[in-house]
Amino acid sequence: MLRIWRPFLLTALAALLTPAIALAEGGDLMEPRYDLGIWTIIIFLVLLGVLWWAAWKPMLEGLRKREDSIVGSLEEAKRTREEMEQLRTRFKAEMDAEYAKIPKLMDDARKDAQQMAEEIRTKAAAEIQADRQRLRHELDVAKDQALHELWTSAAQLATLISAKAIGRSLSEDDHRRLIDEALQEIQESRS
């Protein structure tokens, strides 16, 4: 801090001493004196040299550093701006490319949805067909069982009626033979 104030203190001291020296000799301050003028020029040049060395060089050095700092900051800002422009351009290109993909993705999604819907329809139709076949089979089995029970009941009834009509009982084998013959005749008549 003293280095900054030193040139100012030296200048103030010289400014205060010059009139004090002139008054000490008993002269008039307004009277021209050549020896005093020469000393004033010498002191001025000495002070100018001291100020040059003590103040001007550090000030110029500080200004140069500041100028270099500003130039560096400007170059850094320019470089950053160029990088940001490149990034913005690249980002815009990437966004445009991604936006261009959206219609294709939507078409693919529609196709996938249609394909899934078709698969679901096909699967449902196959399940319905399988259920129908199963139900028809169950219906046929139940129908056959009902017919079989009906024929069996009819045969037993016919056997009872014929046994009463004939007056005698038939054996178990005779019943079976008669039932089988009746079933064959019924099946042949259906065909």
PyRosetta script that sets phi, psi and omega in degrees:
from pyrosetta import init, pose_from_sequence

init()
pose = pose_from_sequence("MLRIWRPFLLTALAALLTPAIALAEGGDLMEPRYDLGIWTIIIFLVLLGVLWWAAWKPMLEGLRKREDSIVGSLEEAKRTREEMEQLRTRFKAEMDAEYAKIPKLMDDARKDAQQMAEEIRTKAAAEIQADRQRLRHELDVAKDQALHELWTSAAQLATLISAKAIGRSLSEDDHRRLIDEALQEIQESRS")
pose.set_psi(1, -34.8)
pose.set_omega(1, 178.6)
pose.set_phi(2, -64.7)
pose.set_psi(2, -30.8)
pose.set_omega(2, -179.0)
pose.set_phi(3, -64.6)
pose.set_psi(3, -35.2)
pose.set_omega(3, 179.3)
pose.set_phi(4, -71.0)
pose.set_psi(4, -40.7)
pose.set_omega(4, -175.7)
pose.set_phi(5, -83.3)
pose.set_psi(5, -16.7)
pose.set_omega(5, -176.7)
pose.set_phi(6, -57.1)
pose.set_psi(6, -48.2)
pose.set_omega(6, -179.5)
pose.set_phi(7, -62.6)
pose.set_psi(7, -36.0)
pose.set_omega(7, -180.0)
pose.set_phi(8, -69.3)
pose.set_psi(8, -38.8)
pose.set_omega(8, 178.6)
pose.set_phi(9, -65.1)
pose.set_psi(9, -40.9)
pose.set_omega(9, 178.7)
pose.set_phi(10, -64.7)
pose.set_psi(10, -40.5)
pose.set_omega(10, 179.6)
pose.set_phi(11, -66.2)
pose.set_psi(11, -43.5)
pose.set_omega(11, 179.1)
pose.set_phi(12, -64.0)
pose.set_psi(12, -40.7)
pose.set_omega(12, 178.7)
pose.set_phi(13, -63.1)
pose.set_psi(13, -43.2)
pose.set_omega(13, 179.7)
pose.set_phi(14, -66.7)
pose.set_psi(14, -39.1)
pose.set_omega(14, -179.8)
pose.set_phi(15, -66.5)
pose.set_psi(15, -34.2)
pose.set_omega(15, 179.5)
pose.set_phi(16, -78.0)
pose.set_psi(16, -33.2)
pose.set_omega(16, -177.2)
pose.set_phi(17, -76.6)
pose.set_psi(17, -31.8)
pose.set_omega(17, -176.1)
pose.set_phi(18, -62.4)
pose.set_psi(18, -50.6)
pose.set_omega(18, 177.9)
pose.set_phi(19, -68.6)
pose.set_psi(19, -31.1)
pose.set_omega(19, 179.6)
pose.set_phi(20, -64.9)
pose.set_psi(20, -39.0)
pose.set_omega(20, 178.4)
pose.set_phi(21, -65.9)
pose.set_psi(21, -41.2)
pose.set_omega(21, -178.0)
pose.set_phi(22, -67.2)
pose.set_psi(22, -40.1)
pose.set_omega(22, 180.0)
pose.set_phi(23, -71.1)
pose.set_psi(23, -31.8)
pose.set_omega(23, -179.4)
pose.set_phi(24, -66.2)
pose.set_psi(24, -28.9)
pose.set_omega(24, 179.5)
pose.set_phi(25, -81.5)
pose.set_psi(25, -8.0)
pose.set_omega(25, 175.5)
pose.set_phi(26, 85.0)
pose.set_psi(26, 20.0)
pose.set_omega(26, -178.0)
pose.set_phi(27, -96.2)
pose.set_psi(27, 169.9)
pose.set_omega(27, 177.1)
pose.set_phi(28, -86.4)
pose.set_psi(28, 136.8)
pose.set_omega(28, -177.3)
pose.set_phi(29, -70.0)
pose.set_psi(29, -25.8)
pose.set_omega(29, -176.2)
pose.set_phi(30, -89.9)
pose.set_psi(30, -9.4)
pose.set_omega(30, -179.5)
pose.set_phi(31, -81.0)
pose.set_psi(31, 129.8)
pose.set_omega(31, -178.8)
pose.set_phi(32, -70.2)
pose.set_psi(32, 133.1)
pose.set_omega(32, 176.1)
pose.set_phi(33, -132.6)
pose.set_psi(33, 129.6)
pose.set_omega(33, -175.3)
pose.set_phi(34, -76.7)
pose.set_psi(34, -38.6)
pose.set_omega(34, 179.1)
pose.set_phi(35, -63.9)
pose.set_psi(35, -37.6)
pose.set_omega(35, 178.1)
pose.set_phi(36, -68.8)
pose.set_psi(36, -36.3)
pose.set_omega(36, 177.9)
pose.set_phi(37, -65.0)
pose.set_psi(37, -40.8)
pose.set_omega(37, 179.4)
pose.set_phi(38, -65.8)
pose.set_psi(38, -44.3)
pose.set_omega(38, 178.5)
pose.set_phi(39, -64.1)
pose.set_psi(39, -35.2)
pose.set_omega(39, 178.1)
pose.set_phi(40, -64.1)
pose.set_psi(40, -43.4)
pose.set_omega(40, 178.3)
pose.set_phi(41, -64.5)
pose.set_psi(41, -42.8)
pose.set_omega(41, 179.9)
pose.set_phi(42, -62.9)
pose.set_psi(42, -46.9)
pose.set_omega(42, 179.7)
pose.set_phi(43, -62.6)
pose.set_psi(43, -40.5)
pose.set_omega(43, 178.4)
pose.set_phi(44, -60.4)
pose.set_psi(44, -45.7)
pose.set_omega(44, 180.0)
pose.set_phi(45, -65.6)
pose.set_psi(45, -39.1)
pose.set_omega(45, 177.9)
pose.set_phi(46, -64.2)
pose.set_psi(46, -46.8)
pose.set_omega(46, 178.7)
pose.set_phi(47, -63.3)
pose.set_psi(47, -37.7)
pose.set_omega(47, 177.4)
pose.set_phi(48, -62.3)
pose.set_psi(48, -42.4)
pose.set_omega(48, 177.0)
pose.set_phi(49, -64.1)
pose.set_psi(49, -43.2)
pose.set_omega(49, 179.2)
pose.set_phi(50, -64.1)
pose.set_psi(50, -44.7)
pose.set_omega(50, 178.0)
pose.set_phi(51, -63.9)
pose.set_psi(51, -38.8)
pose.set_omega(51, 178.2)
pose.set_phi(52, -59.7)
pose.set_psi(52, -47.7)
pose.set_omega(52, -176.9)
pose.set_phi(53, -74.1)
pose.set_psi(53, -42.4)
pose.set_omega(53, -172.1)
pose.set_phi(54, -87.8)
pose.set_psi(54, -33.8)
pose.set_omega(54, -173.4)
pose.set_phi(55, -115.6)
pose.set_psi(55, -46.8)
pose.set_omega(55, -172.6)
pose.set_phi(56, -65.3)
pose.set_psi(56, -45.4)
pose.set_omega(56, 179.5)
pose.set_phi(57, -61.4)
pose.set_psi(57, -48.7)
pose.set_omega(57, 177.4)
pose.set_phi(58, -61.9)
pose.set_psi(58, -37.4)
pose.set_omega(58, 178.5)
pose.set_phi(59, -65.0)
pose.set_psi(59, -44.5)
pose.set_omega(59, 178.1)
pose.set_phi(60, -63.5)
pose.set_psi(60, -40.6)
pose.set_omega(60, 178.9)
pose.set_phi(61, -63.9)
pose.set_psi(61, -43.0)
pose.set_omega(61, 176.6)
pose.set_phi(62, -62.5)
pose.set_psi(62, -42.0)
pose.set_omega(62, 178.5)
pose.set_phi(63, -65.4)
pose.set_psi(63, -40.0)
pose.set_omega(63, 177.9)
pose.set_phi(64, -63.8)
pose.set_psi(64, -43.9)
pose.set_omega(64, 177.8)
pose.set_phi(65, -60.9)
pose.set_psi(65, -42.6)
pose.set_omega(65, 178.8)
pose.set_phi(66, -64.0)
pose.set_psi(66, -42.0)
pose.set_omega(66, 178.4)
pose.set_phi(67, -63.0)
pose.set_psi(67, -44.1)
pose.set_omega(67, 177.9)
pose.set_phi(68, -62.2)
pose.set_psi(68, -40.4)
pose.set_omega(68, 178.4)
pose.set_phi(69, -63.5)
pose.set_psi(69, -42.9)
pose.set_omega(69, 179.3)
pose.set_phi(70, -65.9)
pose.set_psi(70, -43.8)
pose.set_omega(70, 178.7)
pose.set_phi(71, -62.4)
pose.set_psi(71, -43.1)
pose.set_omega(71, 177.8)
pose.set_phi(72, -61.4)
pose.set_psi(72, -43.1)
pose.set_omega(72, 178.6)
pose.set_phi(73, -63.6)
pose.set_psi(73, -41.1)
pose.set_omega(73, 178.1)
pose.set_phi(74, -63.7)
pose.set_psi(74, -43.0)
pose.set_omega(74, 178.5)
pose.set_phi(75, -64.6)
pose.set_psi(75, -41.4)
pose.set_omega(75, 178.0)
pose.set_phi(76, -63.0)
pose.set_psi(76, -43.1)
pose.set_omega(76, 178.7)
pose.set_phi(77, -64.0)
pose.set_psi(77, -40.6)
pose.set_omega(77, 178.9)
pose.set_phi(78, -63.9)
pose.set_psi(78, -44.8)
pose.set_omega(78, -179.9)
pose.set_phi(79, -64.0)
pose.set_psi(79, -41.8)
pose.set_omega(79, 178.4)
pose.set_phi(80, -64.3)
pose.set_psi(80, -41.7)
pose.set_omega(80, 179.0)
pose.set_phi(81, -62.5)
pose.set_psi(81, -42.4)
pose.set_omega(81, 178.7)
pose.set_phi(82, -64.3)
pose.set_psi(82, -42.1)
pose.set_omega(82, 178.1)
pose.set_phi(83, -63.6)
pose.set_psi(83, -41.7)
pose.set_omega(83, 179.0)
pose.set_phi(84, -65.2)
pose.set_psi(84, -37.6)
pose.set_omega(84, 177.4)
pose.set_phi(85, -64.7)
pose.set_psi(85, -41.7)
pose.set_omega(85, 177.7)
pose.set_phi(86, -64.1)
pose.set_psi(86, -44.0)
pose.set_omega(86, 179.1)
pose.set_phi(87, -63.7)
pose.set_psi(87, -40.6)
pose.set_omega(87, 179.0)
pose.set_phi(88, -64.3)
pose.set_psi(88, -41.8)
pose.set_omega(88, 179.1)
pose.set_phi(89, -64.4)
pose.set_psi(89, -44.6)
pose.set_omega(89, 179.2)
pose.set_phi(90, -64.7)
pose.set_psi(90, -42.0)
pose.set_omega(90, 178.4)
pose.set_phi(91, -62.7)
pose.set_psi(91, -42.2)
pose.set_omega(91, 179.3)
pose.set_phi(92, -63.7)
pose.set_psi(92, -41.9)
pose.set_omega(92, 178.9)
pose.set_phi(93, -63.3)
pose.set_psi(93, -42.4)
pose.set_omega(93, 178.9)
pose.set_phi(94, -64.8)
pose.set_psi(94, -42.1)
pose.set_omega(94, 178.7)
pose.set_phi(95, -64.0)
pose.set_psi(95, -42.4)
pose.set_omega(95, 178.0)
pose.set_phi(96, -61.6)
pose.set_psi(96, -41.9)
pose.set_omega(96, 178.6)
pose.set_phi(97, -63.3)
pose.set_psi(97, -41.7)
pose.set_omega(97, 179.8)
pose.set_phi(98, -68.6)
pose.set_psi(98, -39.3)
pose.set_omega(98, 176.7)
pose.set_phi(99, -63.8)
pose.set_psi(99, -34.6)
pose.set_omega(99, 178.5)
pose.set_phi(100, -67.1)
pose.set_psi(100, -26.9)
pose.set_omega(100, -179.9)
pose.set_phi(101, -77.5)
pose.set_psi(101, -20.0)
pose.set_omega(101, -174.9)
pose.set_phi(102, -58.2)
pose.set_psi(102, -49.1)
pose.set_omega(102, 179.8)
pose.set_phi(103, -60.1)
pose.set_psi(103, -39.4)
pose.set_omega(103, 178.8)
pose.set_phi(104, -64.4)
pose.set_psi(104, -42.1)
pose.set_omega(104, 178.2)
pose.set_phi(105, -63.6)
pose.set_psi(105, -39.6)
pose.set_omega(105, 178.4)
pose.set_phi(106, -65.2)
pose.set_psi(106, -42.7)
pose.set_omega(106, 177.7)
pose.set_phi(107, -62.3)
pose.set_psi(107, -44.0)
pose.set_omega(107, 177.8)
pose.set_phi(108, -60.6)
pose.set_psi(108, -41.7)
pose.set_omega(108, 179.7)
pose.set_phi(109, -64.5)
pose.set_psi(109, -40.8)
pose.set_omega(109, 177.7)
pose.set_phi(110, -62.9)
pose.set_psi(110, -44.5)
pose.set_omega(110, 179.7)
pose.set_phi(111, -61.6)
pose.set_psi(111, -43.9)
pose.set_omega(111, 179.0)
pose.set_phi(112, -62.5)
pose.set_psi(112, -41.3)
pose.set_omega(112, 179.3)
pose.set_phi(113, -64.7)
pose.set_psi(113, -42.3)
pose.set_omega(113, 177.8)
pose.set_phi(114, -64.0)
pose.set_psi(114, -41.3)
pose.set_omega(114, 179.7)
pose.set_phi(115, -63.7)
pose.set_psi(115, -43.3)
pose.set_omega(115, 178.8)
pose.set_phi(116, -64.1)
pose.set_psi(116, -41.0)
pose.set_omega(116, 179.2)
pose.set_phi(117, -63.2)
pose.set_psi(117, -41.2)
pose.set_omega(117, 178.9)
pose.set_phi(118, -65.6)
pose.set_psi(118, -41.4)
pose.set_omega(118, 177.6)
pose.set_phi(119, -62.8)
pose.set_psi(119, -41.4)
pose.set_omega(119, 179.4)
pose.set_phi(120, -64.5)
pose.set_psi(120, -43.0)
pose.set_omega(120, 178.1)
pose.set_phi(121, -61.5)
pose.set_psi(121, -45.0)
pose.set_omega(121, -179.2)
pose.set_phi(122, -62.6)
pose.set_psi(122, -44.4)
pose.set_omega(122, -179.9)
pose.set_phi(123, -63.5)
pose.set_psi(123, -42.9)
pose.set_omega(123, 179.1)
pose.set_phi(124, -64.1)
pose.set_psi(124, -41.9)
pose.set_omega(124, 178.9)
pose.set_phi(125, -62.9)
pose.set_psi(125, -41.5)
pose.set_omega(125, 179.1)
pose.set_phi(126, -64.1)
pose.set_psi(126, -41.3)
pose.set_omega(126, 178.9)
pose.set_phi(127, -65.7)
pose.set_psi(127, -40.5)
pose.set_omega(127, 178.6)
pose.set_phi(128, -63.3)
pose.set_psi(128, -44.0)
pose.set_omega(128, 179.1)
pose.set_phi(129, -62.5)
pose.set_psi(129, -42.6)
pose.set_omega(129, 178.8)
pose.set_phi(130, -63.4)
pose.set_psi(130, -41.6)
pose.set_omega(130, 177.6)
pose.set_phi(131, -63.0)
pose.set_psi(131, -42.0)
pose.set_omega(131, 178.6)
pose.set_phi(132, -60.4)
pose.set_psi(132, -47.4)
pose.set_omega(132, -179.1)
pose.set_phi(133, -62.6)
pose.set_psi(133, -42.1)
pose.set_omega(133, 178.9)
pose.set_phi(134, -63.0)
pose.set_psi(134, -44.6)
pose.set_omega(134, 179.4)
pose.set_phi(135, -65.0)
pose.set_psi(135, -40.2)
pose.set_omega(135, 177.3)
pose.set_phi(136, -62.2)
pose.set_psi(136, -43.0)
pose.set_omega(136, 179.0)
pose.set_phi(137, -61.8)
pose.set_psi(137, -46.1)
pose.set_omega(137, 179.4)
pose.set_phi(138, -62.6)
pose.set_psi(138, -40.4)
pose.set_omega(138, 178.4)
pose.set_phi(139, -63.6)
pose.set_psi(139, -43.8)
pose.set_omega(139, 177.9)
pose.set_phi(140, -62.2)
pose.set_psi(140, -43.3)
pose.set_omega(140, 179.6)
pose.set_phi(141, -63.1)
pose.set_psi(141, -45.7)
pose.set_omega(141, 179.6)
pose.set_phi(142, -63.8)
pose.set_psi(142, -39.2)
pose.set_omega(142, 179.1)
pose.set_phi(143, -64.1)
pose.set_psi(143, -44.9)
pose.set_omega(143, 179.0)
pose.set_phi(144, -62.5)
pose.set_psi(144, -41.4)
pose.set_omega(144, 178.8)
pose.set_phi(145, -64.2)
pose.set_psi(145, -43.3)
pose.set_omega(145, 179.7)
pose.set_phi(146, -63.3)
pose.set_psi(146, -42.9)
pose.set_omega(146, 178.2)
pose.set_phi(147, -63.6)
pose.set_psi(147, -42.5)
pose.set_omega(147, 179.6)
pose.set_phi(148, -60.9)
pose.set_psi(148, -45.1)
pose.set_omega(148, 179.0)
pose.set_phi(149, -64.8)
pose.set_psi(149, -39.3)
pose.set_omega(149, 179.0)
pose.set_phi(150, -62.7)
pose.set_psi(150, -46.1)
pose.set_omega(150, 180.0)
pose.set_phi(151, -66.4)
pose.set_psi(151, -37.6)
pose.set_omega(151, 178.9)
pose.set_phi(152, -64.8)
pose.set_psi(152, -44.9)
pose.set_omega(152, 178.4)
pose.set_phi(153, -63.6)
pose.set_psi(153, -40.5)
pose.set_omega(153, 179.4)
pose.set_phi(154, -64.9)
pose.set_psi(154, -41.0)
pose.set_omega(154, -179.2)
pose.set_phi(155, -66.2)
pose.set_psi(155, -41.1)
pose.set_omega(155, 179.2)
pose.set_phi(156, -64.6)
pose.set_psi(156, -41.9)
pose.set_omega(156, 178.8)
pose.set_phi(157, -63.5)
pose.set_psi(157, -43.4)
pose.set_omega(157, 179.6)
pose.set_phi(158, -64.7)
pose.set_psi(158, -37.2)
pose.set_omega(158, 179.1)
pose.set_phi(159, -65.0)
pose.set_psi(159, -44.2)
pose.set_omega(159, 179.0)
pose.set_phi(160, -62.5)
pose.set_psi(160, -43.0)
pose.set_omega(160, -179.6)
pose.set_phi(161, -65.4)
pose.set_psi(161, -45.6)
pose.set_omega(161, -179.0)
pose.set_phi(162, -67.1)
pose.set_psi(162, -35.1)
pose.set_omega(162, 179.0)
pose.set_phi(163, -65.3)
pose.set_psi(163, -38.8)
pose.set_omega(163, 178.3)
pose.set_phi(164, -70.9)
pose.set_psi(164, -37.7)
pose.set_omega(164, -179.3)
pose.set_phi(165, -70.0)
pose.set_psi(165, -39.4)
pose.set_omega(165, -177.5)
pose.set_phi(166, -81.0)
pose.set_psi(166, -31.4)
pose.set_omega(166, 177.8)
pose.set_phi(167, 93.3)
pose.set_psi(167, 9.2)
pose.set_omega(167, 178.5)
pose.set_phi(168, -141.2)
pose.set_psi(168, 162.4)
pose.set_omega(168, 179.6)
pose.set_phi(169, -95.2)
pose.set_psi(169, 145.5)
pose.set_omega(169, 176.7)
pose.set_phi(170, -95.2)
pose.set_psi(170, 155.7)
pose.set_omega(170, 178.0)
pose.set_phi(171, -78.6)
pose.set_psi(171, 171.3)
pose.set_omega(171, 179.5)
pose.set_phi(172, -61.8)
pose.set_psi(172, -41.7)
pose.set_omega(172, 179.9)
pose.set_phi(173, -64.8)
pose.set_psi(173, -37.8)
pose.set_omega(173, 178.4)
pose.set_phi(174, -64.3)
pose.set_psi(174, -40.4)
pose.set_omega(174, 177.4)
pose.set_phi(175, -61.1)
pose.set_psi(175, -44.6)
pose.set_omega(175, -178.7)
pose.set_phi(176, -64.1)
pose.set_psi(176, -45.0)
pose.set_omega(176, -178.8)
pose.set_phi(177, -61.7)
pose.set_psi(177, -44.1)
pose.set_omega(177, 179.9)
pose.set_phi(178, -65.1)
pose.set_psi(178, -41.1)
pose.set_omega(178, 178.6)
pose.set_phi(179, -63.4)
pose.set_psi(179, -46.1)
pose.set_omega(179, -179.7)
pose.set_phi(180, -61.8)
pose.set_psi(180, -41.0)
pose.set_omega(180, 179.4)
pose.set_phi(181, -64.5)
pose.set_psi(181, -41.7)
pose.set_omega(181, -179.7)
pose.set_phi(182, -66.0)
pose.set_psi(182, -41.4)
pose.set_omega(182, 178.8)
pose.set_phi(183, -64.0)
pose.set_psi(183, -40.0)
pose.set_omega(183, 178.4)
pose.set_phi(184, -63.4)
pose.set_psi(184, -42.7)
pose.set_omega(184, -178.9)
pose.set_phi(185, -64.8)
pose.set_psi(185, -38.6)
pose.set_omega(185, 179.4)
pose.set_phi(186, -67.3)
pose.set_psi(186, -43.2)
pose.set_omega(186, -179.3)
pose.set_phi(187, -66.7)
pose.set_psi(187, -37.5)
pose.set_omega(187, 178.7)
pose.set_phi(188, -68.0)
pose.set_psi(188, -35.4)
pose.set_omega(188, 179.1)
pose.set_phi(189, -71.6)
pose.set_psi(189, -30.7)
pose.set_omega(189, 176.4)
pose.set_phi(190, -70.9)
pose.set_psi(190, -34.2)
pose.set_omega(190, -177.8)
pose.set_phi(191, -73.8)
pose.dump_pdb("model.pdb")
